[in-house]
Amino acid sequence: MAASSLSLSWASTTISNKLNVPHLNEAHQPTSLSTTNTLNCIRGATIFEESHHNRRALLLGFGALTATLFPSTSVLAQEKPKNYEAFVDLEDGYSYYYPADWREFEFLAHDSAFKDRYMQLHNVRVRFIPTDKKDIHDLGSMEQVITDLVTKVYSSPNQEATIMNIEERSEDGKNYCTVEFRMVSRNFAVDSFATIAIANGRYYTMIVVANDRRWKKYRNQLKVIADSFKVMDI
């Protein structure tokens, strides 16, 4: 797909409307959790900090045991790239690789997140919301779905978004779509990969972000993360 600059005022139908959930902007995190009836992935602060943190510690601490007990898990069935670690969430049904020197952190409304210890803008985050769709193609045209995702979810009003490329893949009966895009505002610019998938009655989104000035150097490293994202039946 050729690169195209997208006005933020364009597009009449949002991805949130397709999924019957309220709009969430990545740059402006929600201050109220009143919509948790439709956003089951957004936990209360206390619950998130306690149960989520404890479960993540178990997931990370028993990674080797998980690899032994569940060798068929998609990300573990592959040879792990050098200098990457595998994150596998068997409870929520997804997995991915992240750079071995990155550290876990909490990001509001996201189920998991890791960031570079030195360049904290470099990070990966995964979230999911309920959906009655069975596959990403049930959402409609991938070009429209991705356009809505980039311009209505990941962009803030003061940013201009440019979609650089869209790729689709199918693996183990699951379909994925990954978009590369840039967001530019007056003072800074960031580049990202976002990968979407649907499974288990959930619409999963992963975003991998980096500062625009460092994108060329780290793009291939970050693409490994985006391409490694898998969903599994739970």
mmCIF file of the C-alpha atoms, coordinates in Angstrom:
data_MODEL
# 
_entry.id   MODEL 
# 
loop_
_atom_site.group_PDB 
_atom_site.id 
_atom_site.type_symbol 
_atom_site.label_atom_id 
_atom_site.label_alt_id 
_atom_site.label_comp_id 
_atom_site.label_asym_id 
_atom_site.label_entity_id 
_atom_site.label_seq_id 
_atom_site.pdbx_PDB_ins_code 
_atom_site.Cartn_x 
_atom_site.Cartn_y 
_atom_site.Cartn_z 
_atom_site.occupancy 
_atom_site.B_iso_or_equiv 
_atom_site.pdbx_formal_charge 
_atom_site.auth_seq_id 
_atom_site.auth_comp_id 
_atom_site.auth_asym_id 
_atom_site.auth_atom_id 
_atom_site.pdbx_PDB_model_num 
ATOM 1   C CA . MET A 1 1   ? 0.000   0.000   0.000  1.00 0.00 ? 1   MET A CA 1 
ATOM 2   C CA . ALA A 1 2   ? 1.423   3.385   -0.958 1.00 0.00 ? 2   ALA A CA 1 
ATOM 3   C CA . ALA A 1 3   ? 2.005   5.862   1.847  1.00 0.00 ? 3   ALA A CA 1 
ATOM 4   C CA . SER A 1 4   ? -0.876  8.280   2.327  1.00 0.00 ? 4   SER A CA 1 
ATOM 5   C CA . SER A 1 5   ? -1.373  11.265  4.601  1.00 0.00 ? 5   SER A CA 1 
ATOM 6   C CA . LEU A 1 6   ? -4.670  11.089  6.481  1.00 0.00 ? 6   LEU A CA 1 
ATOM 7   C CA . SER A 1 7   ? -6.600  14.036  7.868  1.00 0.00 ? 7   SER A CA 1 
ATOM 8   C CA . LEU A 1 8   ? -7.845  13.428  11.400 1.00 0.00 ? 8   LEU A CA 1 
ATOM 9   C CA . SER A 1 9   ? -11.203 14.946  10.530 1.00 0.00 ? 9   SER A CA 1 
ATOM 10  C CA . TRP A 1 10  ? -11.770 12.311  7.854  1.00 0.00 ? 10  TRP A CA 1 
ATOM 11  C CA . ALA A 1 11  ? -13.609 8.993   8.214  1.00 0.00 ? 11  ALA A CA 1 
ATOM 12  C CA . SER A 1 12  ? -17.169 8.787   9.415  1.00 0.00 ? 12  SER A CA 1 
ATOM 13  C CA . THR A 1 13  ? -17.129 5.347   11.003 1.00 0.00 ? 13  THR A CA 1 
ATOM 14  C CA . THR A 1 14  ? -14.790 4.476   13.857 1.00 0.00 ? 14  THR A CA 1 
ATOM 15  C CA . ILE A 1 15  ? -13.497 1.104   14.933 1.00 0.00 ? 15  ILE A CA 1 
ATOM 16  C CA . SER A 1 16  ? -15.235 1.691   18.250 1.00 0.00 ? 16  SER A CA 1 
ATOM 17  C CA . ASN A 1 17  ? -18.593 1.933   16.508 1.00 0.00 ? 17  ASN A CA 1 
ATOM 18  C CA . LYS A 1 18  ? -17.928 -1.304  14.643 1.00 0.00 ? 18  LYS A CA 1 
ATOM 19  C CA . LEU A 1 19  ? -17.328 -3.057  17.926 1.00 0.00 ? 19  LEU A CA 1 
ATOM 20  C CA . ASN A 1 20  ? -20.032 -1.204  19.876 1.00 0.00 ? 20  ASN A CA 1 
ATOM 21  C CA . VAL A 1 21  ? -17.552 0.159   22.410 1.00 0.00 ? 21  VAL A CA 1 
ATOM 22  C CA . PRO A 1 22  ? -16.645 3.741   23.378 1.00 0.00 ? 22  PRO A CA 1 
ATOM 23  C CA . HIS A 1 23  ? -13.686 5.509   21.764 1.00 0.00 ? 23  HIS A CA 1 
ATOM 24  C CA . LEU A 1 24  ? -10.344 5.324   23.537 1.00 0.00 ? 24  LEU A CA 1 
ATOM 25  C CA . ASN A 1 25  ? -7.426  7.547   22.546 1.00 0.00 ? 25  ASN A CA 1 
ATOM 26  C CA . GLU A 1 26  ? -3.913  6.274   23.218 1.00 0.00 ? 26  GLU A CA 1 
ATOM 27  C CA . ALA A 1 27  ? -2.540  9.737   23.830 1.00 0.00 ? 27  ALA A CA 1 
ATOM 28  C CA . HIS A 1 28  ? -5.272  10.671  26.323 1.00 0.00 ? 28  HIS A CA 1 
ATOM 29  C CA . GLN A 1 29  ? -5.959  7.821   28.729 1.00 0.00 ? 29  GLN A CA 1 
ATOM 30  C CA . PRO A 1 30  ? -9.480  7.636   30.255 1.00 0.00 ? 30  PRO A CA 1 
ATOM 31  C CA . THR A 1 31  ? -9.924  9.125   33.692 1.00 0.00 ? 31  THR A CA 1 
ATOM 32  C CA . SER A 1 32  ? -13.201 7.336   34.390 1.00 0.00 ? 32  SER A CA 1 
ATOM 33  C CA . LEU A 1 33  ? -13.935 3.630   34.397 1.00 0.00 ? 33  LEU A CA 1 
ATOM 34  C CA . SER A 1 34  ? -17.693 4.055   34.043 1.00 0.00 ? 34  SER A CA 1 
ATOM 35  C CA . THR A 1 35  ? -17.679 2.083   30.775 1.00 0.00 ? 35  THR A CA 1 
ATOM 36  C CA . THR A 1 36  ? -16.232 -1.103  32.240 1.00 0.00 ? 36  THR A CA 1 
ATOM 37  C CA . ASN A 1 37  ? -19.409 -2.965  31.364 1.00 0.00 ? 37  ASN A CA 1 
ATOM 38  C CA . THR A 1 38  ? -18.258 -2.846  27.720 1.00 0.00 ? 38  THR A CA 1 
ATOM 39  C CA . LEU A 1 39  ? -14.531 -2.658  28.328 1.00 0.00 ? 39  LEU A CA 1 
ATOM 40  C CA . ASN A 1 40  ? -13.817 -5.713  30.452 1.00 0.00 ? 40  ASN A CA 1 
ATOM 41  C CA . CYS A 1 41  ? -10.103 -5.331  29.833 1.00 0.00 ? 41  CYS A CA 1 
ATOM 42  C CA . ILE A 1 42  ? -9.992  -2.052  31.774 1.00 0.00 ? 42  ILE A CA 1 
ATOM 43  C CA . ARG A 1 43  ? -9.572  -2.930  35.424 1.00 0.00 ? 43  ARG A CA 1 
ATOM 44  C CA . GLY A 1 44  ? -9.993  -0.765  38.506 1.00 0.00 ? 44  GLY A CA 1 
ATOM 45  C CA . ALA A 1 45  ? -6.731  0.713   39.772 1.00 0.00 ? 45  ALA A CA 1 
ATOM 46  C CA . THR A 1 46  ? -6.535  -1.410  42.912 1.00 0.00 ? 46  THR A CA 1 
ATOM 47  C CA . ILE A 1 47  ? -7.476  -4.644  41.169 1.00 0.00 ? 47  ILE A CA 1 
ATOM 48  C CA . PHE A 1 48  ? -5.059  -3.917  38.336 1.00 0.00 ? 48  PHE A CA 1 
ATOM 49  C CA . GLU A 1 49  ? -2.140  -3.121  40.630 1.00 0.00 ? 49  GLU A CA 1 
ATOM 50  C CA . GLU A 1 50  ? -2.635  -6.161  42.847 1.00 0.00 ? 50  GLU A CA 1 
ATOM 51  C CA . SER A 1 51  ? -3.996  -9.087  40.855 1.00 0.00 ? 51  SER A CA 1 
ATOM 52  C CA . HIS A 1 52  ? -2.534  -8.012  37.510 1.00 0.00 ? 52  HIS A CA 1 
ATOM 53  C CA . HIS A 1 53  ? 0.917   -7.447  38.991 1.00 0.00 ? 53  HIS A CA 1 
ATOM 54  C CA . ASN A 1 54  ? 0.880   -10.774 40.830 1.00 0.00 ? 54  ASN A CA 1 
ATOM 55  C CA . ARG A 1 55  ? -0.292  -12.686 37.752 1.00 0.00 ? 55  ARG A CA 1 
ATOM 56  C CA . ARG A 1 56  ? 2.355   -11.039 35.576 1.00 0.00 ? 56  ARG A CA 1 
ATOM 57  C CA . ALA A 1 57  ? 5.057   -12.006 38.076 1.00 0.00 ? 57  ALA A CA 1 
ATOM 58  C CA . LEU A 1 58  ? 3.920   -15.609 37.820 1.00 0.00 ? 58  LEU A CA 1 
ATOM 59  C CA . LEU A 1 59  ? 3.805   -15.494 34.039 1.00 0.00 ? 59  LEU A CA 1 
ATOM 60  C CA . LEU A 1 60  ? 7.320   -14.111 33.793 1.00 0.00 ? 60  LEU A CA 1 
ATOM 61  C CA . GLY A 1 61  ? 8.762   -16.195 36.622 1.00 0.00 ? 61  GLY A CA 1 
ATOM 62  C CA . PHE A 1 62  ? 7.563   -19.510 35.244 1.00 0.00 ? 62  PHE A CA 1 
ATOM 63  C CA . GLY A 1 63  ? 8.340   -18.886 31.587 1.00 0.00 ? 63  GLY A CA 1 
ATOM 64  C CA . ALA A 1 64  ? 10.639  -21.896 31.362 1.00 0.00 ? 64  ALA A CA 1 
ATOM 65  C CA . LEU A 1 65  ? 8.032   -24.143 32.996 1.00 0.00 ? 65  LEU A CA 1 
ATOM 66  C CA . THR A 1 66  ? 5.383   -22.872 30.604 1.00 0.00 ? 66  THR A CA 1 
ATOM 67  C CA . ALA A 1 67  ? 7.618   -23.686 27.647 1.00 0.00 ? 67  ALA A CA 1 
ATOM 68  C CA . THR A 1 68  ? 7.941   -27.246 28.947 1.00 0.00 ? 68  THR A CA 1 
ATOM 69  C CA . LEU A 1 69  ? 4.282   -27.830 29.752 1.00 0.00 ? 69  LEU A CA 1 
ATOM 70  C CA . PHE A 1 70  ? 2.837   -26.116 26.689 1.00 0.00 ? 70  PHE A CA 1 
ATOM 71  C CA . PRO A 1 71  ? 5.245   -26.775 23.803 1.00 0.00 ? 71  PRO A CA 1 
ATOM 72  C CA . SER A 1 72  ? 2.482   -26.291 21.235 1.00 0.00 ? 72  SER A CA 1 
ATOM 73  C CA . THR A 1 73  ? 1.936   -22.645 22.192 1.00 0.00 ? 73  THR A CA 1 
ATOM 74  C CA . SER A 1 74  ? 2.537   -20.751 18.957 1.00 0.00 ? 74  SER A CA 1 
ATOM 75  C CA . VAL A 1 75  ? 5.276   -18.372 20.071 1.00 0.00 ? 75  VAL A CA 1 
ATOM 76  C CA . LEU A 1 76  ? 7.069   -21.107 22.023 1.00 0.00 ? 76  LEU A CA 1 
ATOM 77  C CA . ALA A 1 77  ? 6.899   -23.581 19.168 1.00 0.00 ? 77  ALA A CA 1 
ATOM 78  C CA . GLN A 1 78  ? 9.183   -21.309 17.168 1.00 0.00 ? 78  GLN A CA 1 
ATOM 79  C CA . GLU A 1 79  ? 12.861  -20.695 17.687 1.00 0.00 ? 79  GLU A CA 1 
ATOM 80  C CA . LYS A 1 80  ? 13.197  -17.609 19.860 1.00 0.00 ? 80  LYS A CA 1 
ATOM 81  C CA . PRO A 1 81  ? 15.131  -14.813 18.131 1.00 0.00 ? 81  PRO A CA 1 
ATOM 82  C CA . LYS A 1 82  ? 18.469  -13.929 19.681 1.00 0.00 ? 82  LYS A CA 1 
ATOM 83  C CA . ASN A 1 83  ? 18.237  -11.236 22.376 1.00 0.00 ? 83  ASN A CA 1 
ATOM 84  C CA . TYR A 1 84  ? 14.457  -11.579 22.728 1.00 0.00 ? 84  TYR A CA 1 
ATOM 85  C CA . GLU A 1 85  ? 12.272  -13.048 25.459 1.00 0.00 ? 85  GLU A CA 1 
ATOM 86  C CA . ALA A 1 86  ? 8.867   -14.683 25.042 1.00 0.00 ? 86  ALA A CA 1 
ATOM 87  C CA . PHE A 1 87  ? 5.805   -13.353 26.827 1.00 0.00 ? 87  PHE A CA 1 
ATOM 88  C CA . VAL A 1 88  ? 3.001   -15.921 26.920 1.00 0.00 ? 88  VAL A CA 1 
ATOM 89  C CA . ASP A 1 89  ? -0.364  -15.225 28.553 1.00 0.00 ? 89  ASP A CA 1 
ATOM 90  C CA . LEU A 1 90  ? -2.257  -18.510 28.575 1.00 0.00 ? 90  LEU A CA 1 
ATOM 91  C CA . GLU A 1 91  ? -5.105  -16.997 30.591 1.00 0.00 ? 91  GLU A CA 1 
ATOM 92  C CA . ASP A 1 92  ? -5.855  -14.204 28.122 1.00 0.00 ? 92  ASP A CA 1 
ATOM 93  C CA . GLY A 1 93  ? -4.815  -16.096 25.002 1.00 0.00 ? 93  GLY A CA 1 
ATOM 94  C CA . TYR A 1 94  ? -1.922  -14.261 23.383 1.00 0.00 ? 94  TYR A CA 1 
ATOM 95  C CA . SER A 1 95  ? 1.859   -14.195 23.130 1.00 0.00 ? 95  SER A CA 1 
ATOM 96  C CA . TYR A 1 96  ? 4.733   -12.212 21.636 1.00 0.00 ? 96  TYR A CA 1 
ATOM 97  C CA . TYR A 1 97  ? 8.475   -11.617 21.771 1.00 0.00 ? 97  TYR A CA 1 
ATOM 98  C CA . TYR A 1 98  ? 10.079  -8.526  23.286 1.00 0.00 ? 98  TYR A CA 1 
ATOM 99  C CA . PRO A 1 99  ? 13.755  -7.434  23.536 1.00 0.00 ? 99  PRO A CA 1 
ATOM 100 C CA . ALA A 1 100 ? 15.488  -9.181  26.434 1.00 0.00 ? 100 ALA A CA 1 
ATOM 101 C CA . ASP A 1 101 ? 16.710  -5.924  27.989 1.00 0.00 ? 101 ASP A CA 1 
ATOM 102 C CA . TRP A 1 102 ? 13.238  -4.356  28.110 1.00 0.00 ? 102 TRP A CA 1 
ATOM 103 C CA . ARG A 1 103 ? 11.343  -4.153  31.384 1.00 0.00 ? 103 ARG A CA 1 
ATOM 104 C CA . GLU A 1 104 ? 7.676   -4.650  32.193 1.00 0.00 ? 104 GLU A CA 1 
ATOM 105 C CA . PHE A 1 105 ? 5.625   -1.606  33.188 1.00 0.00 ? 105 PHE A CA 1 
ATOM 106 C CA . GLU A 1 106 ? 1.973   -0.762  33.739 1.00 0.00 ? 106 GLU A CA 1 
ATOM 107 C CA . PHE A 1 107 ? 0.056   1.171   31.106 1.00 0.00 ? 107 PHE A CA 1 
ATOM 108 C CA . LEU A 1 108 ? -3.541  2.098   31.860 1.00 0.00 ? 108 LEU A CA 1 
ATOM 109 C CA . ALA A 1 109 ? -6.184  -0.050  30.126 1.00 0.00 ? 109 ALA A CA 1 
ATOM 110 C CA . HIS A 1 110 ? -3.562  -2.440  28.737 1.00 0.00 ? 110 HIS A CA 1 
ATOM 111 C CA . ASP A 1 111 ? -3.105  -6.059  29.722 1.00 0.00 ? 111 ASP A CA 1 
ATOM 112 C CA . SER A 1 112 ? 0.678   -6.150  29.284 1.00 0.00 ? 112 SER A CA 1 
ATOM 113 C CA . ALA A 1 113 ? 3.438   -3.678  28.433 1.00 0.00 ? 113 ALA A CA 1 
ATOM 114 C CA . PHE A 1 114 ? 7.245   -3.624  28.159 1.00 0.00 ? 114 PHE A CA 1 
ATOM 115 C CA . LYS A 1 115 ? 9.613   -0.725  27.506 1.00 0.00 ? 115 LYS A CA 1 
ATOM 116 C CA . ASP A 1 116 ? 13.268  -0.037  26.835 1.00 0.00 ? 116 ASP A CA 1 
ATOM 117 C CA . ARG A 1 117 ? 15.037  0.733   30.106 1.00 0.00 ? 117 ARG A CA 1 
ATOM 118 C CA . TYR A 1 118 ? 16.852  3.721   28.587 1.00 0.00 ? 118 TYR A CA 1 
ATOM 119 C CA . MET A 1 119 ? 14.583  4.935   25.781 1.00 0.00 ? 119 MET A CA 1 
ATOM 120 C CA . GLN A 1 120 ? 11.252  4.732   27.511 1.00 0.00 ? 120 GLN A CA 1 
ATOM 121 C CA . LEU A 1 121 ? 9.287   5.922   24.496 1.00 0.00 ? 121 LEU A CA 1 
ATOM 122 C CA . HIS A 1 122 ? 10.286  2.619   22.904 1.00 0.00 ? 122 HIS A CA 1 
ATOM 123 C CA . ASN A 1 123 ? 7.641   0.222   24.148 1.00 0.00 ? 123 ASN A CA 1 
ATOM 124 C CA . VAL A 1 124 ? 5.126   -2.473  23.303 1.00 0.00 ? 124 VAL A CA 1 
ATOM 125 C CA . ARG A 1 125 ? 1.593   -2.646  24.701 1.00 0.00 ? 125 ARG A CA 1 
ATOM 126 C CA . VAL A 1 126 ? -1.296  -5.093  24.310 1.00 0.00 ? 126 VAL A CA 1 
ATOM 127 C CA . ARG A 1 127 ? -4.957  -4.585  25.104 1.00 0.00 ? 127 ARG A CA 1 
ATOM 128 C CA . PHE A 1 128 ? -8.202  -6.327  24.214 1.00 0.00 ? 128 PHE A CA 1 
ATOM 129 C CA . ILE A 1 129 ? -11.905 -5.482  24.226 1.00 0.00 ? 129 ILE A CA 1 
ATOM 130 C CA . PRO A 1 130 ? -14.986 -7.690  23.831 1.00 0.00 ? 130 PRO A CA 1 
ATOM 131 C CA . THR A 1 131 ? -16.426 -8.295  20.370 1.00 0.00 ? 131 THR A CA 1 
ATOM 132 C CA . ASP A 1 132 ? -18.973 -10.580 18.769 1.00 0.00 ? 132 ASP A CA 1 
ATOM 133 C CA . LYS A 1 133 ? -16.836 -10.775 15.628 1.00 0.00 ? 133 LYS A CA 1 
ATOM 134 C CA . LYS A 1 134 ? -15.013 -14.008 14.803 1.00 0.00 ? 134 LYS A CA 1 
ATOM 135 C CA . ASP A 1 135 ? -12.272 -12.648 12.540 1.00 0.00 ? 135 ASP A CA 1 
ATOM 136 C CA . ILE A 1 136 ? -10.725 -9.281  11.690 1.00 0.00 ? 136 ILE A CA 1 
ATOM 137 C CA . HIS A 1 137 ? -12.282 -9.445  8.221  1.00 0.00 ? 137 HIS A CA 1 
ATOM 138 C CA . ASP A 1 138 ? -15.716 -9.414  9.864  1.00 0.00 ? 138 ASP A CA 1 
ATOM 139 C CA . LEU A 1 139 ? -14.939 -5.789  10.776 1.00 0.00 ? 139 LEU A CA 1 
ATOM 140 C CA . GLY A 1 140 ? -15.006 -4.737  7.126  1.00 0.00 ? 140 GLY A CA 1 
ATOM 141 C CA . SER A 1 141 ? -12.397 -3.574  4.649  1.00 0.00 ? 141 SER A CA 1 
ATOM 142 C CA . MET A 1 142 ? -8.949  -3.824  6.245  1.00 0.00 ? 142 MET A CA 1 
ATOM 143 C CA . GLU A 1 143 ? -7.942  -0.495  4.727  1.00 0.00 ? 143 GLU A CA 1 
ATOM 144 C CA . GLN A 1 144 ? -10.914 1.200   6.391  1.00 0.00 ? 144 GLN A CA 1 
ATOM 145 C CA . VAL A 1 145 ? -10.486 -0.679  9.672  1.00 0.00 ? 145 VAL A CA 1 
ATOM 146 C CA . ILE A 1 146 ? -6.803  0.260   9.870  1.00 0.00 ? 146 ILE A CA 1 
ATOM 147 C CA . THR A 1 147 ? -7.496  3.867   8.864  1.00 0.00 ? 147 THR A CA 1 
ATOM 148 C CA . ASP A 1 148 ? -10.054 4.166   11.654 1.00 0.00 ? 148 ASP A CA 1 
ATOM 149 C CA . LEU A 1 149 ? -7.698  2.521   14.158 1.00 0.00 ? 149 LEU A CA 1 
ATOM 150 C CA . VAL A 1 150 ? -4.835  4.887   13.348 1.00 0.00 ? 150 VAL A CA 1 
ATOM 151 C CA . THR A 1 151 ? -6.816  8.116   13.030 1.00 0.00 ? 151 THR A CA 1 
ATOM 152 C CA . LYS A 1 152 ? -9.499  7.555   15.658 1.00 0.00 ? 152 LYS A CA 1 
ATOM 153 C CA . VAL A 1 153 ? -7.774  5.499   18.347 1.00 0.00 ? 153 VAL A CA 1 
ATOM 154 C CA . TYR A 1 154 ? -4.023  6.020   18.214 1.00 0.00 ? 154 TYR A CA 1 
ATOM 155 C CA . SER A 1 155 ? -3.921  9.653   17.038 1.00 0.00 ? 155 SER A CA 1 
ATOM 156 C CA . SER A 1 156 ? -4.713  12.659  19.183 1.00 0.00 ? 156 SER A CA 1 
ATOM 157 C CA . PRO A 1 157 ? -6.426  15.785  17.764 1.00 0.00 ? 157 PRO A CA 1 
ATOM 158 C CA . ASN A 1 158 ? -3.145  17.696  17.396 1.00 0.00 ? 158 ASN A CA 1 
ATOM 159 C CA . GLN A 1 159 ? -1.389  14.952  15.417 1.00 0.00 ? 159 GLN A CA 1 
ATOM 160 C CA . GLU A 1 160 ? -1.244  14.244  11.701 1.00 0.00 ? 160 GLU A CA 1 
ATOM 161 C CA . ALA A 1 161 ? -1.182  10.539  10.915 1.00 0.00 ? 161 ALA A CA 1 
ATOM 162 C CA . THR A 1 162 ? 0.456   8.936   7.890  1.00 0.00 ? 162 THR A CA 1 
ATOM 163 C CA . ILE A 1 163 ? -0.007  5.253   7.104  1.00 0.00 ? 163 ILE A CA 1 
ATOM 164 C CA . MET A 1 164 ? 3.158   3.846   5.581  1.00 0.00 ? 164 MET A CA 1 
ATOM 165 C CA . ASN A 1 165 ? 2.269   0.205   4.972  1.00 0.00 ? 165 ASN A CA 1 
ATOM 166 C CA . ILE A 1 166 ? -0.334  -2.474  5.728  1.00 0.00 ? 166 ILE A CA 1 
ATOM 167 C CA . GLU A 1 167 ? 0.463   -6.188  5.820  1.00 0.00 ? 167 GLU A CA 1 
ATOM 168 C CA . GLU A 1 168 ? -1.819  -9.169  6.386  1.00 0.00 ? 168 GLU A CA 1 
ATOM 169 C CA . ARG A 1 169 ? -0.853  -12.690 7.423  1.00 0.00 ? 169 ARG A CA 1 
ATOM 170 C CA . SER A 1 170 ? -2.584  -15.903 8.421  1.00 0.00 ? 170 SER A CA 1 
ATOM 171 C CA . GLU A 1 171 ? -1.164  -18.381 10.905 1.00 0.00 ? 171 GLU A CA 1 
ATOM 172 C CA . ASP A 1 172 ? -2.697  -21.427 12.620 1.00 0.00 ? 172 ASP A CA 1 
ATOM 173 C CA . GLY A 1 173 ? -6.119  -20.463 11.315 1.00 0.00 ? 173 GLY A CA 1 
ATOM 174 C CA . LYS A 1 174 ? -5.903  -16.921 12.752 1.00 0.00 ? 174 LYS A CA 1 
ATOM 175 C CA . ASN A 1 175 ? -5.743  -13.757 10.646 1.00 0.00 ? 175 ASN A CA 1 
ATOM 176 C CA . TYR A 1 176 ? -3.602  -10.739 11.548 1.00 0.00 ? 176 TYR A CA 1 
ATOM 177 C CA . CYS A 1 177 ? -3.091  -7.290  10.101 1.00 0.00 ? 177 CYS A CA 1 
ATOM 178 C CA . THR A 1 178 ? -0.093  -5.072  10.863 1.00 0.00 ? 178 THR A CA 1 
ATOM 179 C CA . VAL A 1 179 ? 0.137   -1.392  9.997  1.00 0.00 ? 179 VAL A CA 1 
ATOM 180 C CA . GLU A 1 180 ? 3.197   0.862   10.077 1.00 0.00 ? 180 GLU A CA 1 
ATOM 181 C CA . PHE A 1 181 ? 2.385   4.524   10.642 1.00 0.00 ? 181 PHE A CA 1 
ATOM 182 C CA . ARG A 1 182 ? 3.808   7.870   11.747 1.00 0.00 ? 182 ARG A CA 1 
ATOM 183 C CA . MET A 1 183 ? 2.197   10.542  13.915 1.00 0.00 ? 183 MET A CA 1 
ATOM 184 C CA . VAL A 1 184 ? 3.532   14.083  13.762 1.00 0.00 ? 184 VAL A CA 1 
ATOM 185 C CA . SER A 1 185 ? 2.696   16.984  16.050 1.00 0.00 ? 185 SER A CA 1 
ATOM 186 C CA . ARG A 1 186 ? 4.297   20.405  16.466 1.00 0.00 ? 186 ARG A CA 1 
ATOM 187 C CA . ASN A 1 187 ? 6.989   19.287  18.929 1.00 0.00 ? 187 ASN A CA 1 
ATOM 188 C CA . PHE A 1 188 ? 7.640   15.647  18.191 1.00 0.00 ? 188 PHE A CA 1 
ATOM 189 C CA . ALA A 1 189 ? 6.939   12.660  15.977 1.00 0.00 ? 189 ALA A CA 1 
ATOM 190 C CA . VAL A 1 190 ? 6.590   8.962   16.726 1.00 0.00 ? 190 VAL A CA 1 
ATOM 191 C CA . ASP A 1 191 ? 6.517   5.884   14.530 1.00 0.00 ? 191 ASP A CA 1 
ATOM 192 C CA . SER A 1 192 ? 4.635   2.711   15.315 1.00 0.00 ? 192 SER A CA 1 
ATOM 193 C CA . PHE A 1 193 ? 3.580   -0.753  14.296 1.00 0.00 ? 193 PHE A CA 1 
ATOM 194 C CA . ALA A 1 194 ? 0.107   -1.912  15.316 1.00 0.00 ? 194 ALA A CA 1 
ATOM 195 C CA . THR A 1 195 ? -1.105  -5.499  14.926 1.00 0.00 ? 195 THR A CA 1 
ATOM 196 C CA . ILE A 1 196 ? -4.729  -6.579  15.291 1.00 0.00 ? 196 ILE A CA 1 
ATOM 197 C CA . ALA A 1 197 ? -6.354  -9.989  15.694 1.00 0.00 ? 197 ALA A CA 1 
ATOM 198 C CA . ILE A 1 198 ? -9.641  -11.488 16.892 1.00 0.00 ? 198 ILE A CA 1 
ATOM 199 C CA . ALA A 1 199 ? -10.058 -14.644 18.981 1.00 0.00 ? 199 ALA A CA 1 
ATOM 200 C CA . ASN A 1 200 ? -11.905 -15.819 22.092 1.00 0.00 ? 200 ASN A CA 1 
ATOM 201 C CA . GLY A 1 201 ? -14.584 -13.146 21.687 1.00 0.00 ? 201 GLY A CA 1 
ATOM 202 C CA . ARG A 1 202 ? -11.876 -10.489 22.004 1.00 0.00 ? 202 ARG A CA 1 
ATOM 203 C CA . TYR A 1 203 ? -10.453 -7.853  19.682 1.00 0.00 ? 203 TYR A CA 1 
ATOM 204 C CA . TYR A 1 204 ? -6.717  -7.704  20.416 1.00 0.00 ? 204 TYR A CA 1 
ATOM 205 C CA . THR A 1 205 ? -4.474  -4.793  19.518 1.00 0.00 ? 205 THR A CA 1 
ATOM 206 C CA . MET A 1 206 ? -0.704  -4.592  19.958 1.00 0.00 ? 206 MET A CA 1 
ATOM 207 C CA . ILE A 1 207 ? 1.186   -1.350  19.381 1.00 0.00 ? 207 ILE A CA 1 
ATOM 208 C CA . VAL A 1 208 ? 4.974   -0.973  19.221 1.00 0.00 ? 208 VAL A CA 1 
ATOM 209 C CA . VAL A 1 209 ? 6.196   2.626   19.462 1.00 0.00 ? 209 VAL A CA 1 
ATOM 210 C CA . ALA A 1 210 ? 9.490   4.502   19.004 1.00 0.00 ? 210 ALA A CA 1 
ATOM 211 C CA . ASN A 1 211 ? 10.720  8.067   18.613 1.00 0.00 ? 211 ASN A CA 1 
ATOM 212 C CA . ASP A 1 212 ? 10.788  9.084   14.963 1.00 0.00 ? 212 ASP A CA 1 
ATOM 213 C CA . ARG A 1 213 ? 14.462  10.115  15.143 1.00 0.00 ? 213 ARG A CA 1 
ATOM 214 C CA . ARG A 1 214 ? 15.425  6.554   16.119 1.00 0.00 ? 214 ARG A CA 1 
ATOM 215 C CA . TRP A 1 215 ? 12.939  4.681   13.968 1.00 0.00 ? 215 TRP A CA 1 
ATOM 216 C CA . LYS A 1 216 ? 15.325  3.947   11.121 1.00 0.00 ? 216 LYS A CA 1 
ATOM 217 C CA . LYS A 1 217 ? 17.865  2.390   13.498 1.00 0.00 ? 217 LYS A CA 1 
ATOM 218 C CA . TYR A 1 218 ? 15.407  0.318   15.535 1.00 0.00 ? 218 TYR A CA 1 
ATOM 219 C CA . ARG A 1 219 ? 12.662  -0.402  13.007 1.00 0.00 ? 219 ARG A CA 1 
ATOM 220 C CA . ASN A 1 220 ? 13.728  -3.965  12.258 1.00 0.00 ? 220 ASN A CA 1 
ATOM 221 C CA . GLN A 1 221 ? 14.017  -4.805  15.959 1.00 0.00 ? 221 GLN A CA 1 
ATOM 222 C CA . LEU A 1 222 ? 10.515  -3.487  16.582 1.00 0.00 ? 222 LEU A CA 1 
ATOM 223 C CA . LYS A 1 223 ? 9.098   -5.268  13.525 1.00 0.00 ? 223 LYS A CA 1 
ATOM 224 C CA . VAL A 1 224 ? 10.110  -8.582  15.114 1.00 0.00 ? 224 VAL A CA 1 
ATOM 225 C CA . ILE A 1 225 ? 7.810   -7.750  18.032 1.00 0.00 ? 225 ILE A CA 1 
ATOM 226 C CA . ALA A 1 226 ? 4.889   -6.811  15.777 1.00 0.00 ? 226 ALA A CA 1 
ATOM 227 C CA . ASP A 1 227 ? 5.276   -9.921  13.630 1.00 0.00 ? 227 ASP A CA 1 
ATOM 228 C CA . SER A 1 228 ? 5.560   -12.216 16.649 1.00 0.00 ? 228 SER A CA 1 
ATOM 229 C CA . PHE A 1 229 ? 2.144   -11.381 18.061 1.00 0.00 ? 229 PHE A CA 1 
ATOM 230 C CA . LYS A 1 230 ? -0.082  -14.464 18.199 1.00 0.00 ? 230 LYS A CA 1 
ATOM 231 C CA . VAL A 1 231 ? -3.487  -15.284 19.642 1.00 0.00 ? 231 VAL A CA 1 
ATOM 232 C CA . MET A 1 232 ? -4.475  -18.741 20.872 1.00 0.00 ? 232 MET A CA 1 
ATOM 233 C CA . ASP A 1 233 ? -7.750  -20.410 21.813 1.00 0.00 ? 233 ASP A CA 1 
ATOM 234 C CA . ILE A 1 234 ? -8.592  -20.349 25.520 1.00 0.00 ? 234 ILE A CA 1 
# 
